[in-house]
Amino acid sequence: MNRYKFFSCSLVFEKTNIPDLFLLDRFFLKSMKQNEQSMQVELLKAKIHGIKVTEANVAYRGSLTMDEMLMDAADMLEYEKVLVVNNTNGERLETYLIRGAKDSGVCCLNGAAAYKGKEGDELIVMAFTRMSTAAAQVYKPKRVFIKHGNKIDHIQPD
């Protein structure tokens, strides 16, 4: 085993074995790189921006019913957890998605979520994903922008 003595900012080694020091240094560097690779960050996977609430149904047991076409365009899945921001009143909520009829333009706040908005309110619906920090450096979320009638105006990136 090596012994270290410190003398005014210089390191003196007794019985120094230089290859052992290099191995120790390589071990720490390898360990740090493995930690970086295993680190995960949560990023925006996709968002639907500017969708209008078409209905609020307090009697239903929670969730957000959304047009199947819009969900597919944003690569969002049925029962996927989403964050919903109401641009009209500033409310936020977490819920999950339920597929609505294709090309219907439906966006229905269900259950307790119905208290967070009303017909005509403008929403942003966001889904998130986890990935490595390396993958996050190049990842771009899908953003679906909505026009009148809850129809797709354009999608970025695409």
ROKE-664498 format. One line per 3 residues: their letters; for each residue x, y, z of N, C-alpha, C. Coordinates in steps of 0.05 Angstrom, whole numbers, plus 5000, padded with zeros to 4 digits. Layout:
# residues N
a> X:Y:Z:X:Y:Z:X:Y:Z ~ ...
# end
This chain:
# residues 158
mnr> 5017:4976:5000:5000:5000:5000:5018:5025:5000 ~ 5010:5044:4984:5026:5069:4982:5020:5087:5006 ~ 5040:5102:5014:5036:5122:5036:5041:5149:5024
ykf> 5024:5169:5031:5026:5196:5020:5033:5215:5043 ~ 5052:5233:5037:5058:5254:5056:5057:5281:5041 ~ 5044:5301:5053:5041:5327:5040:5061:5347:5052
fsc> 5076:5360:5036:5095:5380:5044:5091:5405:5027 ~ 5080:5426:5038:5075:5452:5025:5069:5449:4995 ~ 5046:5439:4990:5035:5436:4963:5049:5417:4945
slv> 5068:5402:4955:5081:5381:4938:5075:5354:4950 ~ 5071:5335:4933:5064:5308:4942:5088:5290:4939 ~ 5096:5278:4962:5119:5260:4962:5109:5232:4967
fek> 5117:5213:4952:5108:5186:4955:5129:5169:4967 ~ 5122:5153:4987:5140:5133:4997:5132:5107:4984 ~ 5151:5092:4974:5146:5067:4960:5126:5071:4937
tni> 5131:5092:4922:5113:5099:4900:5113:5078:4878 ~ 5089:5070:4871:5086:5051:4848:5070:5066:4828 ~ 5083:5078:4808:5069:5096:4789:5047:5081:4774
pdl> 5050:5056:4764:5027:5043:4751:5002:5041:4769 ~ 5006:5037:4795:4983:5036:4813:4968:5062:4813 ~ 4982:5084:4813:4969:5110:4813:4953:5115:4787
fll> 4964:5106:4765:4950:5109:4739:4925:5091:4739 ~ 4926:5067:4750:4903:5050:4752:4881:5062:4769 ~ 4889:5074:4792:4870:5087:4810:4856:5110:4796
drf> 4872:5126:4781:4861:5149:4766:4841:5139:4745 ~ 4848:5118:4730:4831:5107:4710:4805:5096:4722 ~ 4807:5084:4745:4783:5073:4759:4763:5096:4765
flk> 4773:5118:4776:4755:5141:4782:4743:5153:4757 ~ 4759:5156:4736:4749:5167:4711:4727:5149:4699 ~ 4732:5123:4699:4713:5104:4689:4687:5105:4705
smk> 4689:5106:4731:4666:5108:4749:4650:5133:4743 ~ 4663:5155:4739:4649:5181:4733:4634:5179:4707 ~ 4647:5167:4686:4634:5164:4660:4609:5146:4662
qne> 4611:5124:4677:4588:5107:4681:4565:5121:4694 ~ 4571:5138:4714:4550:5153:4728:4536:5173:4708 ~ 4552:5185:4691:4541:5204:4672:4523:5189:4652
qsm> 4531:5166:4643:4514:5150:4624:4489:5140:4637 ~ 4489:5135:4663:4465:5124:4675:4446:5146:4686 ~ 4455:5171:4685:4438:5193:4694:4415:5197:4675
qve> 4392:5202:4686:4368:5206:4670:4357:5234:4675 ~ 4346:5246:4655:4332:5272:4658:4304:5269:4647 ~ 4286:5286:4657:4258:5285:4647:4255:5309:4628
llk> 4246:5303:4604:4242:5324:4583:4214:5323:4572 ~ 4207:5344:4559:4182:5345:4545:4183:5326:4521 ~ 4165:5307:4521:4163:5287:4499:4147:5300:4476
aki> 4124:5311:4483:4107:5323:4463:4087:5343:4476 ~ 4077:5361:4460:4056:5379:4470:4036:5385:4448 ~ 4012:5389:4457:3991:5399:4439:3984:5427:4449
hgi> 3990:5446:4432:3988:5474:4441:3964:5489:4428 ~ 3947:5499:4445:3925:5516:4435:3899:5501:4430 ~ 3897:5477:4441:3871:5462:4438:3850:5475:4456
kvt> 3826:5477:4446:3803:5489:4461:3786:5468:4474 ~ 3778:5473:4498:3760:5455:4512:3733:5456:4498 ~ 3723:5432:4491:3697:5430:4478:3675:5422:4498
ean> 3683:5411:4521:3663:5402:4540:3677:5398:4567 ~ 3662:5402:4589:3672:5395:4616:3650:5378:4629 ~ 3658:5353:4636:3639:5334:4646:3646:5325:4675
vay> 3634:5338:4695:3640:5332:4723:3632:5304:4730 ~ 3611:5293:4718:3600:5267:4725:3619:5244:4718 ~ 3638:5248:4700:3657:5227:4692:3679:5224:4712
rgs> 3691:5200:4715:3711:5195:4736:3739:5203:4727 ~ 3744:5228:4721:3771:5238:4717:3782:5232:4689 ~ 3802:5248:4681:3817:5245:4657:3811:5267:4636
ltm> 3823:5265:4614:3820:5284:4592:3814:5268:4566 ~ 3791:5272:4555:3784:5258:4529:3793:5277:4507 ~ 3809:5265:4488:3820:5281:4467:3817:5266:4440
dem> 3813:5282:4419:3811:5272:4392:3835:5253:4386 ~ 3828:5229:4376:3848:5209:4370:3869:5219:4350 ~ 3861:5235:4330:3879:5245:4310:3900:5263:4323
lmd> 3892:5280:4342:3911:5298:4355:3930:5282:4373 ~ 3920:5261:4387:3938:5245:4403:3958:5230:4386 ~ 3950:5220:4363:3968:5206:4345:3989:5225:4334
aad> 3981:5249:4327:3999:5269:4316:4021:5276:4336 ~ 4014:5276:4362:4034:5282:4383:4047:5258:4395 ~ 4042:5234:4383:4053:5209:4394:4045:5205:4423
mle> 4021:5213:4431:4011:5209:4458:3994:5184:4459 ~ 3995:5170:4481:3981:5144:4483:3956:5147:4501 ~ 3937:5129:4497:3914:5128:4515:3925:5120:4543
yek> 3915:5132:4563:3923:5128:4591:3950:5140:4598 ~ 3963:5154:4580:3988:5167:4586:3983:5190:4605 ~ 4001:5193:4624:4000:5216:4643:4007:5241:4628
vlv> 3992:5262:4633:3997:5288:4620:3994:5311:4640 ~ 4009:5332:4634:4006:5357:4649:3989:5376:4631 ~ 3968:5387:4643:3950:5405:4627:3952:5433:4639
vnn> 3958:5452:4622:3959:5480:4630:3936:5495:4616 ~ 3920:5509:4632:3897:5524:4621:3908:5553:4617 ~ 3912:5560:4592:3922:5587:4585:3901:5609:4591
tng> 3876:5602:4593:3855:5622:4598:3854:5630:4627 ~ 3857:5611:4646:3854:5618:4674:3879:5612:4691 ~ 3899:5601:4679:3924:5596:4694:3925:5570:4710
erl> 3903:5554:4710:3902:5529:4725:3921:5508:4712 ~ 3931:5490:4729:3947:5467:4720:3936:5442:4733 ~ 3938:5419:4719:3930:5394:4731:3945:5371:4717
ety> 3948:5349:4731:3958:5324:4720:3935:5305:4718 ~ 3934:5291:4695:3913:5271:4691:3923:5251:4670 ~ 3905:5236:4658:3913:5217:4637:3894:5221:4614
lir> 3903:5211:4591:3887:5214:4566:3869:5191:4560 ~ 3846:5197:4549:3827:5177:4538:3822:5185:4509 ~ 3823:5165:4491:3819:5171:4463:3790:5179:4458
gak> 3787:5201:4443:3761:5210:4434:3758:5202:4405 ~ 3735:5207:4394:3729:5201:4366:3748:5215:4347 ~ 3758:5201:4327:3777:5212:4308:3764:5234:4291
dsg> 3779:5256:4288:3771:5280:4273:3747:5294:4285 ~ 3741:5289:4310:3718:5302:4323:3726:5329:4335 ~ 3752:5333:4340:3760:5358:4353:3754:5358:4383
vcc> 3746:5335:4394:3738:5334:4422:3762:5339:4441 ~ 3756:5355:4462:3775:5360:4484:3757:5364:4508 ~ 3753:5342:4523:3734:5343:4545:3749:5339:4572
lng> 3746:5358:4590:3756:5356:4617:3736:5340:4633 ~ 3745:5318:4645:3727:5299:4658:3731:5299:4689 ~ 3711:5293:4704:3713:5291:4733:3722:5317:4746
aaa> 3739:5314:4766:3749:5338:4780:3763:5357:4762 ~ 3775:5347:4740:3789:5365:4721:3769:5385:4708 ~ 3744:5378:4708:3724:5396:4696:3721:5422:4712
ykg> 3730:5422:4737:3729:5447:4753:3752:5466:4746 ~ 3772:5455:4730:3796:5471:4723:3793:5486:4697 ~ 3770:5483:4684:3765:5497:4658:3737:5494:4649
keg> 3731:5510:4628:3704:5509:4617:3706:5509:4587 ~ 3684:5505:4574:3683:5505:4545:3695:5531:4534 ~ 3712:5528:4514:3725:5551:4502:3752:5558:4513
del> 3760:5548:4536:3786:5553:4548:3808:5541:4530 ~ 3830:5555:4528:3853:5545:4512:3873:5530:4530 ~ 3881:5506:4521:3898:5489:4537:3924:5483:4523
ivm> 3944:5476:4539:3969:5463:4529:3969:5435:4544 ~ 3972:5414:4528:3973:5387:4539:4001:5376:4534 ~ 4015:5369:4556:4043:5361:4553:4047:5333:4565
aft> 4063:5317:4550:4072:5291:4559:4102:5292:4562 ~ 4113:5277:4581:4142:5277:4587:4154:5250:4585 ~ 4180:5249:4581:4195:5223:4580:4221:5226:4594
rms> 4233:5203:4601:4260:5203:4613:4279:5191:4593 ~ 4304:5202:4593:4325:5192:4576:4352:5200:4587 ~ 4373:5188:4576:4400:5194:4586:4406:5223:4579
taa> 4425:5234:4593:4434:5262:4587:4446:5264:4560 ~ 4459:5243:4551:4471:5243:4524:4449:5244:4503 ~ 4428:5228:4505:4406:5229:4486:4391:5255:4487
aqv> 4389:5267:4511:4375:5292:4515:4388:5315:4500 ~ 4414:5313:4495:4429:5334:4481:4419:5338:4453 ~ 4409:5318:4440:4401:5319:4412:4371:5316:4408
ykp> 4356:5309:4430:4328:5304:4428:4311:5329:4423 ~ 4291:5327:4406:4272:5349:4400:4244:5339:4405 ~ 4229:5352:4422:4201:5343:4427:4183:5349:4403
krv> 4162:5334:4401:4142:5339:4380:4122:5360:4391 ~ 4117:5381:4375:4099:5402:4383:4077:5405:4362 ~ 4052:5400:4371:4029:5402:4353:4015:5428:4359
fik> 4012:5445:4339:3999:5471:4342:3971:5469:4330 ~ 3951:5479:4344:3923:5475:4337:3911:5502:4327 ~ 3894:5499:4306:3880:5522:4296:3850:5519:4302
hgn> 3834:5536:4292:3805:5537:4297:3792:5509:4292 ~ 3775:5502:4310:3760:5476:4308:3776:5452:4317 ~ 3798:5458:4332:3816:5437:4343:3827:5420:4320
kid> 3834:5433:4299:3848:5419:4276:3877:5426:4277 ~ 3894:5409:4266:3923:5413:4266:3930:5436:4247 ~ 3944:5456:4257:3955:5478:4241:3982:5469:4230
hiq> 4001:5461:4247:4027:5451:4239:4040:5436:4262 ~ 4060:5420:4255:4074:5403:4274:4104:5409:4272 ~ 4117:5412:4295:4146:5416:4295:4158:5397:4315
pd> 4182:5386:4313:4196:5385:4287:4184:5363:4269 ~ 4184:5368:4244:4175:5349:4224:4183:5359:4197
# end
